[in-house]
Amino acid sequence: MQRPIRIVVPFKLNNAKSRLAPALTPEGRRLLAFAMLRDVLDAVSGFGRLTVLSRPGLDAAKVGCDVEILESELDLNDALNSFIAGEASLGWPSDILIVMSDLALLTQSDVAGILSCPGDVVLCPGRGGGTNMILIRNPRFRTCYRGLSFPRHQEYARQSGLAASVFESFRAGSDIDRPEDMAEVLLHGRGRAKKTLESLGFILPQSGQAGCVRT
């Protein structure tokens, strides 16, 4: 029988999606960041207890839905690993699923897919070597979100004697970090992120040119 799931979605409150600055104003980046967060929350809803991990200052009203907010002054790894250690000290009441907040294409099928994979740890790689989702079933695992985090996470699991498997998905692997990534949202998005980009005037070019353009 599958154990209960605790879903944690880290969200950068201040200066979110700074690498999109060449294409979006600070306000546009803020709007898109919150839209992607809501899309991710919709995708993971119903699979377990849901928590958004963020710096102080975020509340449910800003998110736009009723969700548990966990505030931390720590950086991403320290905040996540403190959370994991806390759950371990409680006897590991639930497995933990970490989902990045910029997965604008994520669907419930992707979430169900990673939850069905075997292993003490299940890693979902992102484009460019990152790790977009992690399912943790063993409290010995810790996150290593620096640089090419996917191979770092694989190596950490190996050194810890944990069985790690990989869940690969185009949608779950498509994090929106760079201006050229926004075309994927316009092509394949189904939720608020796509509508937000469209409201900001972005469209797909008709000439076959890569990326997206602003009207």
N, C-alpha and C positions, 0 to 999 in steps of 0.2 A: 504494500500500500504506500502511495506517495506521501511523503511528509508535508506538513504545512509549509508554505512559501512566504518569506518576508522579502518584499520587493523594494529596493532602494534605488532612487533616481537622483544622482548628483546633478545639481543645477548651479551654474555660475551666475550669481546675481548681478555683479558689477562688471561693466565692460565686456559683456558676453559677446562671443563670436567676433573677436577683434580682427581675425584674419579675413572677414568679409568687408572690412573697411573700404577697400577700393571700389566696392559696388554699392554699399549701403551706408547711410548716415547712422550716427549713434542711435537715433530714435528708430530707424528702420531695423537695425540689428536687434534692438530690444524687442520690438514687435515680433520679429521672426523667431527670436529665442523663446519667447513665451508661447508662440503658436506651435513650435516644435515640441515644447514641453507638454502642452495639452494633447498633441497627437500621440506622444509616447504614453502619457497617462491613460488615454483612451485604449491604446493597444494592450497595456498590461492590466487594465481593470478587470477584476473578477478572478484573477489567478492567485491572489493572496493579499495579505496586509501590505498596504502601500505607504511608503514614506519618501518625501522629497528632502534630500540632504543639501543644505545651502548655508551660506554665510548669514549672520543675523540681518533681519530686515525684510525677509520674505514672509508673506502671510497668504492664507488661502484665498483671500479676496484678490490679490494680485495674480495668483495662478488662474483664478477663474472657476475653481471647483473646490469642493470640500475634500481636503487632503491633509494628511498628517505632515507637519513640517518639523524637521530635526535641524536645529541650528548648530553650527560649529565654526569656530575661528581657525581651525586647523586647515592645512592644505589637503588636497584631495586624498592622497594615500593615507596620511595620518588620520584623517576623519573616518575614512572607510575602515581602516584597520583597527581603530579604536572601537568602532561599531561592531566589527566582527569579534573582537576580544570580549566585548561586553556580552554579546550573545553566547559566546563560549562559556563565560562565567556563570551564565544562567542555565547551563546544561544543554545548550544548543536546541532550543524549543522549535526552531524552524530552520529549514535551509534558506540560504540567501541568494537572491537573484539581483545582480547589479546591472542596471540598464542605463546607458548614457542618454542624456536628454535631447540630443540633436539628431535622433534617428527618425527623421521626418517620414520615412517610407515604411516604418515598422508596422506590422499587422499582428493580430492575435494569433494567426497561424505560425508566425515566427516565434512568438512566445511559447506556444504549445510545443513547437519543434524543439527548442532548447531544453524544455522541461522533460521531454521524452528521451533525451540522450543519456546514456550510462556514464558512470564515472564519479569519482570523488569531486572532480572539478570539470565543468564544461565551459570551454572558451569559444566565443564568437568573434572571429577576426574582423577588423575593419580594413578598408583600403589604406594602404600606406603603412601597415604594420601595427596599427593600434588594436585595442580590444574593446569591442562595442557592448558586449554583454558577458557576464561571468555568472555561472551557476555554481555556488559553493555548497557542497554537502559535507565537508569535513572542516572542523574549526581550526585545523593547523594551517590552512591556506591564508596568505596575505596578498594584497594587491601591490603591483609594481607599475603604476601608471607614469612612466617616464620614457621618453623617446619611443623606440620600437617595443611597445609593451607586450605585444602578443608573444614573441619569442621569450621575453623575460618571464611572463606568466607560465609558459610551458616549462622553462628551466626551473622556476621556483617549485612547481608541482613535482618535477622529477627529483629534485634534491630533497624534497620533503617526503618522498616515498608515496606520493598520491597518484592515483590513476586519473589521467586527464584525457578527455575526448574533445573533439572539435565539432562545432555546429556552424556550417557555412550557409549563408543566405545572402542573396543580392540585396534584398531590402534591409535586412538587419546589418549588413556590412556597409551600407551607404550612409556614413555620417556626413553632415553638411558643414564643412569647414572653410572652403575656398569659394570664390565667386563662381568658378566653373561648375561647382557642385549644385548650384541652384537650378541648373537645367534639369537635373534628375528629379527635383521636386516638381517642376512644371510638367515633366514627362510622365512621371509615375506616382506623384502625390495624390492623395485622396482626401486630405483633411484641411486643417486650418493653415498649415504652412503654405500650401499651394495657393489658397485664397489670399493669404497675406502678401505673397509675392505679386500676385495678380493685382491686388489693390494698390501696390506700390508702383505699378506700371510695367512690370517685367513680362515679357512674352518670349516665345521661342522664335528665332528668325526663320523666315521663309526661304532663304537662299541656300540652306544646307550648312550654314556657318555653325561651328561648334559653340556651345554655351547658350546664354540667353541675352536678350537685349532689353533696354528700357525704352518705352514709348514716350 
